[in-house]
Amino acid sequence: MNIKKISLLLIVIGLFVGGATAAEAIPLPSLQLGMEDVDDPGKVSSALQILFLLTILTLAPSILIMTTSFARIIIVLSFLRQAMGTQQTPPTQILIGLGLFLTLFVMGPTWGEINQKALQPYLNEEISQMDALKMAEAPLKSFMLKQTREKDLSLFVNLGDGQRHNDDEVEIQSLIPAFIISELKTAFQIGFLIYIPFLILDMVVASILLSMGMMMLPPVLISLPFKLMLFVMVDGWYLIVGSLIRSFGG
């Protein structure tokens, strides 16, 4: 019995050794990372363009938020949810999705103009890349200038070079932060107006409960159904979304 066990052990060891030897014989590819001299400047230009494109794709969410109507829309919708006191209803994913589609609707004419004047001529090789960027910048600047307050724009222009003869000479690096703080102020103003009717309803319910001696009952628990009923009766989503879209008309 011991001889059989020793033989079986030797066979198993032989299989492992043979497998290891076969595994060592399998050739593996070698990977090399490094930099080398390039004689053709076109290869360097193509590499820089790819790097620039990857950087733009990485910053795409920030560009979408900071240069479009998305910031105002999502802030107002968040204020609405807080004013109603519905906690996580509607869910954040739904609010973001609604904000994205409303942004597509508001920015449709601007993006259509960019596609017509910049993207399509560039794809057809009618203009260069730099000319396409300049052509695409003009409609976007026009949209942001309409939504930016003069006071906010003057702040960043004065903090920069301080030179501005007309709106066409405003640099994009001064316009974007001015546009952002203008959007924040407008969104907070709309949010304040949304809060007022719900706040009045909360105060009425709290006064009624206090007069009835029901001080231990949270007023929010009682006012929430009335808030929902009021919001549905006045067709709140129609009013809020319609007012948001019209606020970008000026």
C-alpha positions in Angstrom: 0.0 0.0 0.0 2.8 2.4 0.9 4.5 1.7 -2.5 1.3 2.5 -4.3 0.9 5.7 -2.4 4.4 6.8 -3.2 4.0 5.9 -6.9 0.8 8.0 -7.0 2.5 10.9 -5.4 5.4 10.7 -7.8 3.0 10.7 -10.8 1.2 13.8 -9.4 4.5 15.6 -8.9 5.5 14.7 -12.4 2.3 16.1 -13.8 2.8 19.4 -12.0 6.4 19.7 -13.1 5.5 18.9 -16.7 2.7 21.4 -16.6 5.0 24.1 -15.2 7.6 23.3 -17.9 4.9 23.6 -20.6 3.7 26.9 -19.2 7.2 28.3 -19.2 7.5 27.5 -22.9 4.4 29.6 -23.8 5.7 32.9 -25.3 4.3 36.1 -23.9 4.1 39.4 -25.7 6.2 42.3 -24.4 4.8 45.7 -23.8 6.9 48.9 -24.2 5.9 52.3 -23.1 8.1 55.3 -24.0 8.7 58.3 -26.1 10.8 58.5 -29.2 11.8 61.2 -31.7 9.4 61.8 -34.6 10.5 63.3 -37.9 6.9 64.0 -39.2 5.3 67.0 -37.4 1.9 65.8 -38.6 2.1 62.9 -36.1 2.7 65.2 -33.3 -0.2 67.4 -34.3 -2.5 64.4 -34.5 -1.4 63.2 -31.0 -2.1 66.7 -29.6 -5.5 66.8 -31.2 -6.4 63.4 -29.7 -5.2 64.6 -26.3 -7.2 67.7 -26.7 -10.3 65.7 -27.7 -10.0 63.4 -24.7 -9.7 66.4 -22.4 -12.9 67.9 -23.8 -14.7 64.7 -23.4 -13.6 64.5 -19.8 -14.8 68.1 -19.1 -18.0 67.6 -21.1 -20.4 67.3 -18.1 -18.9 70.5 -16.6 -19.3 72.3 -19.9 -22.9 71.1 -20.2 -23.7 72.4 -16.7 -21.9 75.7 -16.9 -22.7 76.9 -20.4 -26.3 75.9 -20.8 -29.6 76.2 -19.1 -29.2 73.1 -17.1 -28.0 74.8 -13.9 -31.1 77.0 -13.5 -33.5 74.2 -14.4 -32.1 71.6 -11.9 -31.8 74.1 -9.1 -35.4 75.2 -9.5 -36.6 71.6 -9.6 -34.7 70.9 -6.4 -36.2 73.9 -4.7 -39.7 72.7 -5.8 -39.1 69.2 -4.2 -37.8 70.8 -1.0 -40.7 73.2 -0.8 -43.3 70.4 -1.2 -41.5 68.4 1.5 -41.7 65.2 -0.4 -38.1 64.1 0.5 -36.9 62.0 -2.4 -40.0 62.2 -4.6 -39.5 62.7 -7.5 -36.2 60.8 -7.4 -33.0 62.6 -8.2 -32.6 60.6 -11.4 -36.0 61.7 -12.7 -35.2 65.4 -11.9 -31.8 65.1 -13.7 -33.4 63.4 -16.7 -36.2 66.1 -16.9 -33.5 68.8 -16.6 -31.5 67.3 -19.4 -34.5 67.1 -21.8 -35.6 70.6 -20.9 -32.0 71.7 -21.6 -32.1 70.0 -25.0 -35.3 71.9 -25.7 -34.0 75.3 -24.6 -30.6 74.9 -26.2 -32.0 73.4 -29.4 -31.8 76.6 -31.5 -28.3 77.4 -30.3 -26.9 74.0 -30.9 -28.7 73.9 -34.3 -26.9 77.1 -35.3 -23.6 75.7 -34.1 -24.2 72.6 -36.2 -25.1 74.6 -39.3 -22.4 77.3 -39.1 -19.5 75.4 -37.5 -19.8 71.6 -37.3 -21.1 70.8 -40.8 -18.6 73.1 -42.6 -15.8 71.6 -40.6 -16.9 68.0 -41.4 -17.1 69.0 -45.1 -13.6 70.4 -44.8 -14.8 73.8 -45.8 -13.2 75.6 -42.8 -10.3 74.8 -40.5 -10.5 73.6 -36.9 -9.8 77.0 -35.4 -12.3 78.7 -37.6 -14.9 76.1 -36.6 -14.2 76.8 -32.9 -14.7 80.5 -33.4 -17.9 80.0 -35.4 -19.2 77.6 -32.6 -18.3 80.1 -29.9 -20.5 82.9 -31.3 -24.0 81.4 -30.9 -23.0 80.1 -27.4 -21.8 83.5 -26.4 -25.0 85.1 -27.7 -27.1 82.8 -25.6 -25.1 83.4 -22.4 -25.1 87.2 -22.9 -28.9 87.2 -23.1 -29.0 85.5 -19.7 -26.2 87.3 -18.0 -26.7 90.5 -15.9 -24.7 93.5 -16.9 -23.5 93.9 -13.3 -22.1 90.3 -13.2 -20.5 90.7 -16.6 -18.8 94.0 -15.7 -17.4 92.4 -12.5 -15.4 89.8 -14.4 -14.5 92.1 -17.2 -13.0 94.6 -14.7 -11.3 91.8 -12.8 -9.7 90.7 -16.1 -8.2 93.1 -18.7 -11.0 95.7 -18.1 -11.4 96.4 -21.8 -14.9 96.0 -23.4 -16.2 98.1 -26.2 -19.1 95.8 -27.2 -20.5 92.3 -26.5 -18.5 90.7 -29.3 -15.2 91.6 -27.6 -16.1 89.8 -24.3 -13.8 86.9 -23.7 -15.3 83.5 -23.0 -13.3 83.1 -19.8 -15.0 86.2 -18.4 -18.5 85.4 -19.8 -18.8 81.9 -18.4 -18.4 82.8 -14.6 -20.6 85.8 -15.1 -23.2 83.6 -16.7 -23.0 81.1 -13.8 -23.6 83.6 -11.0 -26.4 85.2 -13.0 -28.0 81.8 -13.4 -27.6 81.1 -9.7 -29.3 84.3 -8.7 -32.2 83.8 -11.1 -32.7 80.2 -9.9 -32.8 81.3 -6.3 -35.3 84.1 -7.1 -37.6 81.5 -8.8 -37.1 79.1 -5.9 -38.1 81.8 -3.4 -41.4 82.5 -5.3 -42.0 78.7 -5.3 -41.6 78.5 -1.6 -44.1 81.2 -0.7 -47.4 79.3 -1.3 -46.1 76.1 0.4 -44.8 78.2 3.3 -48.1 79.9 3.8 -49.9 76.5 3.8 -47.5 75.2 6.4 -48.1 78.2 8.6 -51.9 77.8 8.3 -51.8 74.1 9.2 -49.4 74.8 12.1 -51.7 77.5 13.5 -54.8 75.3 13.2 -53.0 72.4 15.0 -51.8 74.8 17.7 -55.3 76.2 18.3 -56.6 72.7 18.6 -54.0 71.8 21.2 -52.3 69.2 19.0 -48.8 70.4 19.6 -47.2 67.0 19.4 -48.4 66.3 15.9 -45.9 67.5 13.2 -47.5 70.1 11.0 -45.5 68.8 8.0 -47.3 65.5 8.3 -50.7 67.1 7.9 -49.7 69.8 5.4 -48.1 67.4 2.9 -51.4 66.0 1.5 -52.8 69.5 1.1 -49.6 70.6 -0.7 -49.9 67.7 -3.1 -53.6 68.5 -3.7 -52.9 72.2 -4.3 -50.0 71.4 -6.6 -52.1 69.0 -8.7 -55.2 71.3 -8.7 -53.2 74.2 -10.2 -51.4 71.9 -12.6 -48.1 72.7 -11.0 -45.8 70.9 -13.4 -47.3 72.7 -16.3 -46.8 76.1 -14.6 -43.3 75.4 -13.3 -41.9 74.0 -16.6 -43.7 76.6 -18.7 -42.3 79.4 -16.5 -38.8 77.9 -16.7 -38.8 77.7 -20.5 -40.2 81.3 -20.8 -37.5 82.6 -18.5 -34.9 82.0 -21.1 -36.8 83.9 -23.8 -35.4 87.3 -22.7 
